[in-house]
Amino acid sequence: MQEHERLVNEIKNIVSKYYENNFFSGHDYSHSLRVYNLCKILSEDEEVDMLILEAAALLHDLGREWERRNPSIDHAEKSVELAQQI
């Protein structure tokens, strides 16, 4: 297995575990996978760092649950904070 694939699979595992108990939103693991798959399709004719693109697609909504619990929290900023810990 290539390093790229190993890292993406590791991120997928982390994200899927994070969303296991998220029952309140359409922003769940399946949403992240849809975004991930769309990004891969849209990037076919572009020169991009696929690891960064795939990681961003999978991690982009991690902060949604914090925002749901406390609307003063910006989910995008919280998602960045959480992604930096991974």
PDB file with SEQRES, HELIX, SHEET and CRYST1 records, atoms N, CA, C and O in Angstrom:
SEQRES   1 A   86  MET GLN GLU HIS GLU ARG LEU VAL ASN GLU ILE LYS ASN          
SEQRES   2 A   86  ILE VAL SER LYS TYR TYR GLU ASN ASN PHE PHE SER GLY          
SEQRES   3 A   86  HIS ASP TYR SER HIS SER LEU ARG VAL TYR ASN LEU CYS          
SEQRES   4 A   86  LYS ILE LEU SER GLU ASP GLU GLU VAL ASP MET LEU ILE          
SEQRES   5 A   86  LEU GLU ALA ALA ALA LEU LEU HIS ASP LEU GLY ARG GLU          
SEQRES   6 A   86  TRP GLU ARG ARG ASN PRO SER ILE ASP HIS ALA GLU LYS          
SEQRES   7 A   86  SER VAL GLU LEU ALA GLN GLN ILE                              
HELIX    1 AA1 GLU A    3  TYR A   19  1                                  17    
HELIX    2 AA2 TYR A   29  LEU A   42  1                                  14    
HELIX    3 AA3 MET A   50  LEU A   59  1                                  10    
HELIX    4 AA4 ARG A   64  ARG A   69  1                                   6    
HELIX    5 AA5 HIS A   75  GLN A   84  1                                  10    
CRYST1    1.000    1.000    1.000  90.00  90.00  90.00 P 1           1          
ATOM      1  N   MET A   1       0.853  -1.182   0.000  1.00  0.00           N  
ATOM      2  CA  MET A   1       0.000   0.000   0.000  1.00  0.00           C  
ATOM      3  C   MET A   1       0.896   1.241   0.000  1.00  0.00           C  
ATOM      4  O   MET A   1       1.855   1.331   0.766  1.00  0.00           O  
ATOM      5  N   GLN A   2       0.574   2.166  -0.847  1.00  0.00           N  
ATOM      6  CA  GLN A   2       1.339   3.402  -0.923  1.00  0.00           C  
ATOM      7  C   GLN A   2       1.098   4.258   0.315  1.00  0.00           C  
ATOM      8  O   GLN A   2       0.069   4.138   0.980  1.00  0.00           O  
ATOM      9  N   GLU A   3       2.056   5.114   0.606  1.00  0.00           N  
ATOM     10  CA  GLU A   3       1.947   6.005   1.764  1.00  0.00           C  
ATOM     11  C   GLU A   3       0.717   6.905   1.662  1.00  0.00           C  
ATOM     12  O   GLU A   3       0.022   7.125   2.653  1.00  0.00           O  
ATOM     13  N   HIS A   4       0.454   7.420   0.474  1.00  0.00           N  
ATOM     14  CA  HIS A   4      -0.716   8.280   0.255  1.00  0.00           C  
ATOM     15  C   HIS A   4      -1.998   7.535   0.638  1.00  0.00           C  
ATOM     16  O   HIS A   4      -2.826   8.050   1.389  1.00  0.00           O  
ATOM     17  N   GLU A   5      -2.147   6.340   0.120  1.00  0.00           N  
ATOM     18  CA  GLU A   5      -3.341   5.536   0.396  1.00  0.00           C  
ATOM     19  C   GLU A   5      -3.444   5.199   1.886  1.00  0.00           C  
ATOM     20  O   GLU A   5      -4.534   5.221   2.459  1.00  0.00           O  
ATOM     21  N   ARG A   6      -2.315   4.891   2.502  1.00  0.00           N  
ATOM     22  CA  ARG A   6      -2.308   4.575   3.930  1.00  0.00           C  
ATOM     23  C   ARG A   6      -2.780   5.773   4.751  1.00  0.00           C  
ATOM     24  O   ARG A   6      -3.580   5.619   5.674  1.00  0.00           O  
ATOM     25  N   LEU A   7      -2.289   6.961   4.417  1.00  0.00           N  
ATOM     26  CA  LEU A   7      -2.685   8.166   5.150  1.00  0.00           C  
ATOM     27  C   LEU A   7      -4.164   8.483   4.955  1.00  0.00           C  
ATOM     28  O   LEU A   7      -4.850   8.838   5.913  1.00  0.00           O  
ATOM     29  N   VAL A   8      -4.661   8.361   3.728  1.00  0.00           N  
ATOM     30  CA  VAL A   8      -6.080   8.624   3.465  1.00  0.00           C  
ATOM     31  C   VAL A   8      -6.944   7.623   4.229  1.00  0.00           C  
ATOM     32  O   VAL A   8      -7.961   8.003   4.810  1.00  0.00           O  
ATOM     33  N   ASN A   9      -6.554   6.358   4.237  1.00  0.00           N  
ATOM     34  CA  ASN A   9      -7.318   5.353   4.990  1.00  0.00           C  
ATOM     35  C   ASN A   9      -7.301   5.635   6.485  1.00  0.00           C  
ATOM     36  O   ASN A   9      -8.305   5.438   7.169  1.00  0.00           O  
ATOM     37  N   GLU A  10      -6.170   6.095   6.988  1.00  0.00           N  
ATOM     38  CA  GLU A  10      -6.079   6.454   8.404  1.00  0.00           C  
ATOM     39  C   GLU A  10      -7.016   7.623   8.724  1.00  0.00           C  
ATOM     40  O   GLU A  10      -7.703   7.609   9.745  1.00  0.00           O  
ATOM     41  N   ILE A  11      -7.041   8.624   7.857  1.00  0.00           N  
ATOM     42  CA  ILE A  11      -7.951   9.763   8.054  1.00  0.00           C  
ATOM     43  C   ILE A  11      -9.400   9.296   7.982  1.00  0.00           C  
ATOM     44  O   ILE A  11     -10.225   9.719   8.792  1.00  0.00           O  
ATOM     45  N   LYS A  12      -9.720   8.430   7.025  1.00  0.00           N  
ATOM     46  CA  LYS A  12     -11.086   7.894   6.920  1.00  0.00           C  
ATOM     47  C   LYS A  12     -11.492   7.189   8.212  1.00  0.00           C  
ATOM     48  O   LYS A  12     -12.611   7.369   8.692  1.00  0.00           O  
ATOM     49  N   ASN A  13     -10.596   6.395   8.772  1.00  0.00           N  
ATOM     50  CA  ASN A  13     -10.897   5.695  10.028  1.00  0.00           C  
ATOM     51  C   ASN A  13     -11.156   6.674  11.165  1.00  0.00           C  
ATOM     52  O   ASN A  13     -12.098   6.498  11.937  1.00  0.00           O  
ATOM     53  N   ILE A  14     -10.332   7.693  11.268  1.00  0.00           N  
ATOM     54  CA  ILE A  14     -10.503   8.701  12.321  1.00  0.00           C  
ATOM     55  C   ILE A  14     -11.833   9.422  12.147  1.00  0.00           C  
ATOM     56  O   ILE A  14     -12.580   9.597  13.110  1.00  0.00           O  
ATOM     57  N   VAL A  15     -12.127   9.840  10.919  1.00  0.00           N  
ATOM     58  CA  VAL A  15     -13.361  10.583  10.652  1.00  0.00           C  
ATOM     59  C   VAL A  15     -14.584   9.704  10.894  1.00  0.00           C  
ATOM     60  O   VAL A  15     -15.567  10.170  11.470  1.00  0.00           O  
ATOM     61  N   SER A  16     -14.545   8.449  10.468  1.00  0.00           N  
ATOM     62  CA  SER A  16     -15.706   7.571  10.679  1.00  0.00           C  
ATOM     63  C   SER A  16     -15.958   7.354  12.165  1.00  0.00           C  
ATOM     64  O   SER A  16     -17.112   7.310  12.592  1.00  0.00           O  
ATOM     65  N   LYS A  17     -14.907   7.219  12.956  1.00  0.00           N  
ATOM     66  CA  LYS A  17     -15.081   7.073  14.410  1.00  0.00           C  
ATOM     67  C   LYS A  17     -15.644   8.350  15.021  1.00  0.00           C  
ATOM     68  O   LYS A  17     -16.484   8.299  15.920  1.00  0.00           O  
ATOM     69  N   TYR A  18     -15.179   9.488  14.530  1.00  0.00           N  
ATOM     70  CA  TYR A  18     -15.681  10.764  15.039  1.00  0.00           C  
ATOM     71  C   TYR A  18     -17.188  10.874  14.832  1.00  0.00           C  
ATOM     72  O   TYR A  18     -17.908  11.345  15.713  1.00  0.00           O  
ATOM     73  N   TYR A  19     -17.660  10.439  13.666  1.00  0.00           N  
ATOM     74  CA  TYR A  19     -19.075  10.594  13.333  1.00  0.00           C  
ATOM     75  C   TYR A  19     -19.967   9.473  13.872  1.00  0.00           C  
ATOM     76  O   TYR A  19     -21.183   9.538  13.689  1.00  0.00           O  
ATOM     77  N   GLU A  20     -19.420   8.461  14.522  1.00  0.00           N  
ATOM     78  CA  GLU A  20     -20.224   7.335  15.009  1.00  0.00           C  
ATOM     79  C   GLU A  20     -21.417   7.767  15.847  1.00  0.00           C  
ATOM     80  O   GLU A  20     -22.489   7.173  15.734  1.00  0.00           O  
ATOM     81  N   ASN A  21     -21.263   8.767  16.670  1.00  0.00           N  
ATOM     82  CA  ASN A  21     -22.336   9.192  17.571  1.00  0.00           C  
ATOM     83  C   ASN A  21     -22.975  10.510  17.160  1.00  0.00           C  
ATOM     84  O   ASN A  21     -23.630  11.160  17.975  1.00  0.00           O  
ATOM     85  N   ASN A  22     -22.794  10.907  15.918  1.00  0.00           N  
ATOM     86  CA  ASN A  22     -23.371  12.153  15.428  1.00  0.00           C  
ATOM     87  C   ASN A  22     -24.696  11.835  14.745  1.00  0.00           C  
ATOM     88  O   ASN A  22     -24.730  11.505  13.559  1.00  0.00           O  
ATOM     89  N   PHE A  23     -25.790  11.938  15.505  1.00  0.00           N  
ATOM     90  CA  PHE A  23     -27.109  11.568  15.002  1.00  0.00           C  
ATOM     91  C   PHE A  23     -27.930  12.776  14.576  1.00  0.00           C  
ATOM     92  O   PHE A  23     -29.069  12.611  14.141  1.00  0.00           O  
ATOM     93  N   PHE A  24     -27.396  13.965  14.687  1.00  0.00           N  
ATOM     94  CA  PHE A  24     -28.206  15.170  14.601  1.00  0.00           C  
ATOM     95  C   PHE A  24     -28.068  15.945  13.300  1.00  0.00           C  
ATOM     96  O   PHE A  24     -28.697  16.992  13.144  1.00  0.00           O  
ATOM     97  N   SER A  25     -27.283  15.472  12.387  1.00  0.00           N  
ATOM     98  CA  SER A  25     -26.976  16.315  11.242  1.00  0.00           C  
ATOM     99  C   SER A  25     -26.824  15.488   9.980  1.00  0.00           C  
ATOM    100  O   SER A  25     -26.471  14.310  10.028  1.00  0.00           O  
ATOM    101  N   GLY A  26     -27.095  16.117   8.861  1.00  0.00           N  
ATOM    102  CA  GLY A  26     -26.795  15.506   7.577  1.00  0.00           C  
ATOM    103  C   GLY A  26     -25.312  15.585   7.263  1.00  0.00           C  
ATOM    104  O   GLY A  26     -24.841  15.018   6.277  1.00  0.00           O  
ATOM    105  N   HIS A  27     -24.584  16.293   8.112  1.00  0.00           N  
ATOM    106  CA  HIS A  27     -23.136  16.405   7.952  1.00  0.00           C  
ATOM    107  C   HIS A  27     -22.490  15.274   8.741  1.00  0.00           C  
ATOM    108  O   HIS A  27     -21.949  15.479   9.827  1.00  0.00           O  
ATOM    109  N   ASP A  28     -22.560  14.083   8.173  1.00  0.00           N  
ATOM    110  CA  ASP A  28     -22.043  12.891   8.827  1.00  0.00           C  
ATOM    111  C   ASP A  28     -20.941  12.283   7.959  1.00  0.00           C  
ATOM    112  O   ASP A  28     -20.461  12.912   7.016  1.00  0.00           O  
ATOM    113  N   TYR A  29     -20.551  11.063   8.286  1.00  0.00           N  
ATOM    114  CA  TYR A  29     -19.465  10.423   7.545  1.00  0.00           C  
ATOM    115  C   TYR A  29     -19.826  10.244   6.070  1.00  0.00           C  
ATOM    116  O   TYR A  29     -18.976  10.434   5.200  1.00  0.00           O  
ATOM    117  N   SER A  30     -21.069   9.884   5.781  1.00  0.00           N  
ATOM    118  CA  SER A  30     -21.444   9.694   4.375  1.00  0.00           C  
ATOM    119  C   SER A  30     -21.352  11.018   3.610  1.00  0.00           C  
ATOM    120  O   SER A  30     -21.004  11.026   2.429  1.00  0.00           O  
ATOM    121  N   HIS A  31     -21.659  12.132   4.273  1.00  0.00           N  
ATOM    122  CA  HIS A  31     -21.500  13.450   3.640  1.00  0.00           C  
ATOM    123  C   HIS A  31     -20.024  13.695   3.318  1.00  0.00           C  
ATOM    124  O   HIS A  31     -19.689  14.136   2.218  1.00  0.00           O  
ATOM    125  N   SER A  32     -19.154  13.408   4.271  1.00  0.00           N  
ATOM    126  CA  SER A  32     -17.720  13.606   4.034  1.00  0.00           C  
ATOM    127  C   SER A  32     -17.227  12.732   2.883  1.00  0.00           C  
ATOM    128  O   SER A  32     -16.394  13.166   2.088  1.00  0.00           O  
ATOM    129  N   LEU A  33     -17.735  11.507   2.789  1.00  0.00           N  
ATOM    130  CA  LEU A  33     -17.342  10.636   1.681  1.00  0.00           C  
ATOM    131  C   LEU A  33     -17.863  11.158   0.340  1.00  0.00           C  
ATOM    132  O   LEU A  33     -17.174  11.053  -0.675  1.00  0.00           O  
ATOM    133  N   ARG A  34     -19.072  11.718   0.331  1.00  0.00           N  
ATOM    134  CA  ARG A  34     -19.596  12.302  -0.909  1.00  0.00           C  
ATOM    135  C   ARG A  34     -18.723  13.478  -1.355  1.00  0.00           C  
ATOM    136  O   ARG A  34     -18.392  13.601  -2.535  1.00  0.00           O  
ATOM    137  N   VAL A  35     -18.355  14.334  -0.408  1.00  0.00           N  
ATOM    138  CA  VAL A  35     -17.480  15.472  -0.728  1.00  0.00           C  
ATOM    139  C   VAL A  35     -16.133  14.958  -1.227  1.00  0.00           C  
ATOM    140  O   VAL A  35     -15.597  15.465  -2.213  1.00  0.00           O  
ATOM    141  N   TYR A  36     -15.595  13.965  -0.556  1.00  0.00           N  
ATOM    142  CA  TYR A  36     -14.323  13.337  -0.941  1.00  0.00           C  
ATOM    143  C   TYR A  36     -14.391  12.823  -2.382  1.00  0.00           C  
ATOM    144  O   TYR A  36     -13.498  13.094  -3.185  1.00  0.00           O  
ATOM    145  N   ASN A  37     -15.449  12.086  -2.702  1.00  0.00           N  
ATOM    146  CA  ASN A  37     -15.592  11.527  -4.049  1.00  0.00           C  
ATOM    147  C   ASN A  37     -15.786  12.616  -5.101  1.00  0.00           C  
ATOM    148  O   ASN A  37     -15.231  12.525  -6.196  1.00  0.00           O  
ATOM    149  N   LEU A  38     -16.564  13.638  -4.780  1.00  0.00           N  
ATOM    150  CA  LEU A  38     -16.747  14.754  -5.716  1.00  0.00           C  
ATOM    151  C   LEU A  38     -15.436  15.489  -5.971  1.00  0.00           C  
ATOM    152  O   LEU A  38     -15.137  15.856  -7.107  1.00  0.00           O  
ATOM    153  N   CYS A  39     -14.661  15.702  -4.923  1.00  0.00           N  
ATOM    154  CA  CYS A  39     -13.367  16.375  -5.079  1.00  0.00           C  
ATOM    155  C   CYS A  39     -12.440  15.576  -5.989  1.00  0.00           C  
ATOM    156  O   CYS A  39     -11.720  16.146  -6.808  1.00  0.00           O  
ATOM    157  N   LYS A  40     -12.463  14.267  -5.844  1.00  0.00           N  
ATOM    158  CA  LYS A  40     -11.619  13.432  -6.702  1.00  0.00           C  
ATOM    159  C   LYS A  40     -12.039  13.554  -8.165  1.00  0.00           C  
ATOM    160  O   LYS A  40     -11.190  13.620  -9.054  1.00  0.00           O  
ATOM    161  N   ILE A  41     -13.342  13.584  -8.413  1.00  0.00           N  
ATOM    162  CA  ILE A  41     -13.838  13.728  -9.786  1.00  0.00           C  
ATOM    163  C   ILE A  41     -13.475  15.102 -10.347  1.00  0.00           C  
ATOM    164  O   ILE A  41     -12.961  15.207 -11.460  1.00  0.00           O  
ATOM    165  N   LEU A  42     -13.744  16.151  -9.573  1.00  0.00           N  
ATOM    166  CA  LEU A  42     -13.495  17.516 -10.044  1.00  0.00           C  
ATOM    167  C   LEU A  42     -12.013  17.813 -10.253  1.00  0.00           C  
ATOM    168  O   LEU A  42     -11.661  18.702 -11.028  1.00  0.00           O  
ATOM    169  N   SER A  43     -11.156  17.084  -9.575  1.00  0.00           N  
ATOM    170  CA  SER A  43      -9.719  17.353  -9.666  1.00  0.00           C  
ATOM    171  C   SER A  43      -9.041  16.615 -10.814  1.00  0.00           C  
ATOM    172  O   SER A  43      -7.844  16.794 -11.038  1.00  0.00           O  
ATOM    173  N   GLU A  44      -9.781  15.795 -11.539  1.00  0.00           N  
ATOM    174  CA  GLU A  44      -9.164  14.965 -12.577  1.00  0.00           C  
ATOM    175  C   GLU A  44      -8.391  15.772 -13.614  1.00  0.00           C  
ATOM    176  O   GLU A  44      -7.365  15.305 -14.111  1.00  0.00           O  
ATOM    177  N   ASP A  45      -8.852  16.954 -13.947  1.00  0.00           N  
ATOM    178  CA  ASP A  45      -8.176  17.775 -14.958  1.00  0.00           C  
ATOM    179  C   ASP A  45      -7.376  18.922 -14.348  1.00  0.00           C  
ATOM    180  O   ASP A  45      -7.003  19.865 -15.045  1.00  0.00           O  
ATOM    181  N   GLU A  46      -7.118  18.837 -13.060  1.00  0.00           N  
ATOM    182  CA  GLU A  46      -6.397  19.898 -12.355  1.00  0.00           C  
ATOM    183  C   GLU A  46      -5.091  19.349 -11.791  1.00  0.00           C  
ATOM    184  O   GLU A  46      -4.954  18.150 -11.545  1.00  0.00           O  
ATOM    185  N   GLU A  47      -4.155  20.237 -11.597  1.00  0.00           N  
ATOM    186  CA  GLU A  47      -2.910  19.859 -10.934  1.00  0.00           C  
ATOM    187  C   GLU A  47      -3.025  20.259  -9.474  1.00  0.00           C  
ATOM    188  O   GLU A  47      -2.860  21.427  -9.122  1.00  0.00           O  
ATOM    189  N   VAL A  48      -3.306  19.291  -8.640  1.00  0.00           N  
ATOM    190  CA  VAL A  48      -3.473  19.550  -7.210  1.00  0.00           C  
ATOM    191  C   VAL A  48      -2.720  18.489  -6.415  1.00  0.00           C  
ATOM    192  O   VAL A  48      -2.419  17.406  -6.916  1.00  0.00           O  
ATOM    193  N   ASP A  49      -2.432  18.824  -5.188  1.00  0.00           N  
ATOM    194  CA  ASP A  49      -1.868  17.845  -4.263  1.00  0.00           C  
ATOM    195  C   ASP A  49      -3.034  17.003  -3.761  1.00  0.00           C  
ATOM    196  O   ASP A  49      -3.817  17.452  -2.924  1.00  0.00           O  
ATOM    197  N   MET A  50      -3.146  15.789  -4.273  1.00  0.00           N  
ATOM    198  CA  MET A  50      -4.309  14.954  -3.968  1.00  0.00           C  
ATOM    199  C   MET A  50      -4.407  14.607  -2.486  1.00  0.00           C  
ATOM    200  O   MET A  50      -5.514  14.491  -1.961  1.00  0.00           O  
ATOM    201  N   LEU A  51      -3.297  14.442  -1.811  1.00  0.00           N  
ATOM    202  CA  LEU A  51      -3.360  14.125  -0.387  1.00  0.00           C  
ATOM    203  C   LEU A  51      -3.996  15.273   0.386  1.00  0.00           C  
ATOM    204  O   LEU A  51      -4.838  15.047   1.255  1.00  0.00           O  
ATOM    205  N   ILE A  52      -3.603  16.488   0.078  1.00  0.00           N  
ATOM    206  CA  ILE A  52      -4.191  17.651   0.754  1.00  0.00           C  
ATOM    207  C   ILE A  52      -5.668  17.770   0.412  1.00  0.00           C  
ATOM    208  O   ILE A  52      -6.490  18.009   1.297  1.00  0.00           O  
ATOM    209  N   LEU A  53      -6.012  17.608  -0.851  1.00  0.00           N  
ATOM    210  CA  LEU A  53      -7.408  17.704  -1.272  1.00  0.00           C  
ATOM    211  C   LEU A  53      -8.269  16.643  -0.592  1.00  0.00           C  
ATOM    212  O   LEU A  53      -9.342  16.951  -0.073  1.00  0.00           O  
ATOM    213  N   GLU A  54      -7.806  15.407  -0.592  1.00  0.00           N  
ATOM    214  CA  GLU A  54      -8.581  14.320   0.002  1.00  0.00           C  
ATOM    215  C   GLU A  54      -8.718  14.497   1.515  1.00  0.00           C  
ATOM    216  O   GLU A  54      -9.790  14.272   2.076  1.00  0.00           O  
ATOM    217  N   ALA A  55      -7.638  14.897   2.166  1.00  0.00           N  
ATOM    218  CA  ALA A  55      -7.702  15.134   3.613  1.00  0.00           C  
ATOM    219  C   ALA A  55      -8.677  16.261   3.925  1.00  0.00           C  
ATOM    220  O   ALA A  55      -9.491  16.142   4.841  1.00  0.00           O  
ATOM    221  N   ALA A  56      -8.599  17.351   3.172  1.00  0.00           N  
ATOM    222  CA  ALA A  56      -9.501  18.487   3.404  1.00  0.00           C  
ATOM    223  C   ALA A  56     -10.956  18.085   3.198  1.00  0.00           C  
ATOM    224  O   ALA A  56     -11.825  18.485   3.972  1.00  0.00           O  
ATOM    225  N   ALA A  57     -11.224  17.307   2.171  1.00  0.00           N  
ATOM    226  CA  ALA A  57     -12.597  16.868   1.903  1.00  0.00           C  
ATOM    227  C   ALA A  57     -13.139  16.026   3.055  1.00  0.00           C  
ATOM    228  O   ALA A  57     -14.296  16.174   3.447  1.00  0.00           O  
ATOM    229  N   LEU A  58     -12.313  15.156   3.585  1.00  0.00           N  
ATOM    230  CA  LEU A  58     -12.759  14.277   4.674  1.00  0.00           C  
ATOM    231  C   LEU A  58     -12.905  15.018   6.000  1.00  0.00           C  
ATOM    232  O   LEU A  58     -13.769  14.673   6.806  1.00  0.00           O  
ATOM    233  N   LEU A  59     -12.079  16.020   6.232  1.00  0.00           N  
ATOM    234  CA  LEU A  59     -12.025  16.688   7.535  1.00  0.00           C  
ATOM    235  C   LEU A  59     -12.828  17.985   7.610  1.00  0.00           C  
ATOM    236  O   LEU A  59     -12.929  18.577   8.685  1.00  0.00           O  
ATOM    237  N   HIS A  60     -13.392  18.434   6.514  1.00  0.00           N  
ATOM    238  CA  HIS A  60     -13.936  19.794   6.434  1.00  0.00           C  
ATOM    239  C   HIS A  60     -15.079  20.094   7.399  1.00  0.00           C  
ATOM    240  O   HIS A  60     -15.285  21.262   7.728  1.00  0.00           O  
ATOM    241  N   ASP A  61     -15.815  19.119   7.860  1.00  0.00           N  
ATOM    242  CA  ASP A  61     -16.980  19.384   8.718  1.00  0.00           C  
ATOM    243  C   ASP A  61     -16.848  18.837  10.140  1.00  0.00           C  
ATOM    244  O   ASP A  61     -17.854  18.700  10.835  1.00  0.00           O  
ATOM    245  N   LEU A  62     -15.660  18.531  10.575  1.00  0.00           N  
ATOM    246  CA  LEU A  62     -15.505  17.963  11.919  1.00  0.00           C  
ATOM    247  C   LEU A  62     -16.055  18.867  13.015  1.00  0.00           C  
ATOM    248  O   LEU A  62     -16.464  18.375  14.066  1.00  0.00           O  
ATOM    249  N   GLY A  63     -16.075  20.164  12.793  1.00  0.00           N  
ATOM    250  CA  GLY A  63     -16.534  21.105  13.817  1.00  0.00           C  
ATOM    251  C   GLY A  63     -18.036  21.308  13.864  1.00  0.00           C  
ATOM    252  O   GLY A  63     -18.516  22.070  14.703  1.00  0.00           O  
ATOM    253  N   ARG A  64     -18.792  20.663  13.002  1.00  0.00           N  
ATOM    254  CA  ARG A  64     -20.253  20.860  12.952  1.00  0.00           C  
ATOM    255  C   ARG A  64     -20.931  20.566  14.284  1.00  0.00           C  
ATOM    256  O   ARG A  64     -21.811  21.317  14.705  1.00  0.00           O  
ATOM    257  N   GLU A  65     -20.545  19.504  14.942  1.00  0.00           N  
ATOM    258  CA  GLU A  65     -21.207  19.129  16.199  1.00  0.00           C  
ATOM    259  C   GLU A  65     -20.984  20.189  17.269  1.00  0.00           C  
ATOM    260  O   GLU A  65     -21.885  20.474  18.057  1.00  0.00           O  
ATOM    261  N   TRP A  66     -19.780  20.780  17.303  1.00  0.00           N  
ATOM    262  CA  TRP A  66     -19.514  21.857  18.270  1.00  0.00           C  
ATOM    263  C   TRP A  66     -20.414  23.053  17.986  1.00  0.00           C  
ATOM    264  O   TRP A  66     -20.962  23.656  18.909  1.00  0.00           O  
ATOM    265  N   GLU A  67     -20.567  23.395  16.711  1.00  0.00           N  
ATOM    266  CA  GLU A  67     -21.416  24.516  16.330  1.00  0.00           C  
ATOM    267  C   GLU A  67     -22.879  24.230  16.666  1.00  0.00           C  
ATOM    268  O   GLU A  67     -23.611  25.127  17.084  1.00  0.00           O  
ATOM    269  N   ARG A  68     -23.302  22.979  16.481  1.00  0.00           N  
ATOM    270  CA  ARG A  68     -24.686  22.617  16.810  1.00  0.00           C  
ATOM    271  C   ARG A  68     -24.948  22.809  18.299  1.00  0.00           C  
ATOM    272  O   ARG A  68     -26.006  23.297  18.696  1.00  0.00           O  
ATOM    273  N   ARG A  69     -23.977  22.421  19.114  1.00  0.00           N  
ATOM    274  CA  ARG A  69     -24.128  22.556  20.570  1.00  0.00           C  
ATOM    275  C   ARG A  69     -24.003  24.001  21.041  1.00  0.00           C  
ATOM    276  O   ARG A  69     -24.628  24.402  22.023  1.00  0.00           O  
ATOM    277  N   ASN A  70     -23.185  24.780  20.328  1.00  0.00           N  
ATOM    278  CA  ASN A  70     -22.937  26.167  20.716  1.00  0.00           C  
ATOM    279  C   ASN A  70     -22.829  27.013  19.446  1.00  0.00           C  
ATOM    280  O   ASN A  70     -21.761  27.078  18.837  1.00  0.00           O  
ATOM    281  N   PRO A  71     -23.929  27.663  19.040  1.00  0.00           N  
ATOM    282  CA  PRO A  71     -23.941  28.419  17.782  1.00  0.00           C  
ATOM    283  C   PRO A  71     -22.903  29.539  17.688  1.00  0.00           C  
ATOM    284  O   PRO A  71     -22.648  30.044  16.594  1.00  0.00           O  
ATOM    285  N   SER A  72     -22.310  29.932  18.796  1.00  0.00           N  
ATOM    286  CA  SER A  72     -21.275  30.966  18.713  1.00  0.00           C  
ATOM    287  C   SER A  72     -19.948  30.402  18.193  1.00  0.00           C  
ATOM    288  O   SER A  72     -19.034  31.164  17.879  1.00  0.00           O  
ATOM    289  N   ILE A  73     -19.840  29.091  18.103  1.00  0.00           N  
ATOM    290  CA  ILE A  73     -18.637  28.456  17.561  1.00  0.00           C  
ATOM    291  C   ILE A  73     -18.785  28.346  16.050  1.00  0.00           C  
ATOM    292  O   ILE A  73     -19.798  27.854  15.553  1.00  0.00           O  
ATOM    293  N   ASP A  74     -17.786  28.799  15.332  1.00  0.00           N  
ATOM    294  CA  ASP A  74     -17.764  28.682  13.875  1.00  0.00           C  
ATOM    295  C   ASP A  74     -17.242  27.291  13.517  1.00  0.00           C  
ATOM    296  O   ASP A  74     -16.105  26.947  13.840  1.00  0.00           O  
ATOM    297  N   HIS A  75     -18.073  26.499  12.852  1.00  0.00           N  
ATOM    298  CA  HIS A  75     -17.675  25.115  12.579  1.00  0.00           C  
ATOM    299  C   HIS A  75     -16.443  25.027  11.686  1.00  0.00           C  
ATOM    300  O   HIS A  75     -15.656  24.089  11.815  1.00  0.00           O  
ATOM    301  N   ALA A  76     -16.264  25.982  10.787  1.00  0.00           N  
ATOM    302  CA  ALA A  76     -15.094  25.948   9.906  1.00  0.00           C  
ATOM    303  C   ALA A  76     -13.806  26.120  10.712  1.00  0.00           C  
ATOM    304  O   ALA A  76     -12.833  25.394  10.508  1.00  0.00           O  
ATOM    305  N   GLU A  77     -13.812  27.084  11.622  1.00  0.00           N  
ATOM    306  CA  GLU A  77     -12.631  27.304  12.462  1.00  0.00           C  
ATOM    307  C   GLU A  77     -12.380  26.107  13.374  1.00  0.00           C  
ATOM    308  O   GLU A  77     -11.236  25.696  13.566  1.00  0.00           O  
ATOM    309  N   LYS A  78     -13.452  25.548  13.934  1.00  0.00           N  
ATOM    310  CA  LYS A  78     -13.310  24.379  14.806  1.00  0.00           C  
ATOM    311  C   LYS A  78     -12.813  23.178  14.001  1.00  0.00           C  
ATOM    312  O   LYS A  78     -12.015  22.383  14.499  1.00  0.00           O  
ATOM    313  N   SER A  79     -13.281  23.047  12.764  1.00  0.00           N  
ATOM    314  CA  SER A  79     -12.824  21.949  11.913  1.00  0.00           C  
ATOM    315  C   SER A  79     -11.324  22.042  11.658  1.00  0.00           C  
ATOM    316  O   SER A  79     -10.624  21.029  11.673  1.00  0.00           O  
ATOM    317  N   VAL A  80     -10.833  23.255  11.424  1.00  0.00           N  
ATOM    318  CA  VAL A  80      -9.389  23.454  11.226  1.00  0.00           C  
ATOM    319  C   VAL A  80      -8.634  23.052  12.486  1.00  0.00           C  
ATOM    320  O   VAL A  80      -7.628  22.345  12.421  1.00  0.00           O  
ATOM    321  N   GLU A  81      -9.129  23.507  13.632  1.00  0.00           N  
ATOM    322  CA  GLU A  81      -8.484  23.181  14.914  1.00  0.00           C  
ATOM    323  C   GLU A  81      -8.415  21.667  15.112  1.00  0.00           C  
ATOM    324  O   GLU A  81      -7.371  21.137  15.492  1.00  0.00           O  
ATOM    325  N   LEU A  82      -9.512  20.978  14.857  1.00  0.00           N  
ATOM    326  CA  LEU A  82      -9.549  19.523  15.031  1.00  0.00           C  
ATOM    327  C   LEU A  82      -8.654  18.818  14.014  1.00  0.00           C  
ATOM    328  O   LEU A  82      -7.964  17.857  14.354  1.00  0.00           O  
ATOM    329  N   ALA A  83      -8.665  19.288  12.778  1.00  0.00           N  
ATOM    330  CA  ALA A  83      -7.844  18.668  11.735  1.00  0.00           C  
ATOM    331  C   ALA A  83      -6.357  18.800  12.053  1.00  0.00           C  
ATOM    332  O   ALA A  83      -5.576  17.894  11.761  1.00  0.00           O  
ATOM    333  N   GLN A  84      -5.966  19.918  12.647  1.00  0.00           N  
ATOM    334  CA  GLN A  84      -4.558  20.122  12.988  1.00  0.00           C  
ATOM    335  C   GLN A  84      -4.086  19.138  14.054  1.00  0.00           C  
ATOM    336  O   GLN A  84      -2.887  18.893  14.180  1.00  0.00           O  
ATOM    337  N   GLN A  85      -5.005  18.580  14.814  1.00  0.00           N  
ATOM    338  CA  GLN A  85      -4.650  17.622  15.858  1.00  0.00           C  
ATOM    339  C   GLN A  85      -4.456  16.207  15.304  1.00  0.00           C  
ATOM    340  O   GLN A  85      -3.941  15.325  15.992  1.00  0.00           O  
ATOM    341  N   ILE A  86      -4.869  16.008  14.069  1.00  0.00           N  
ATOM    342  CA  ILE A  86      -4.796  14.660  13.474  1.00  0.00           C  
ATOM    343  C   ILE A  86      -3.448  14.455  12.803  1.00  0.00           C  
ATOM    344  O   ILE A  86      -3.192  13.388  12.245  1.00  0.00           O  
TER     345      ILE A  86                                                      
END                                                                             
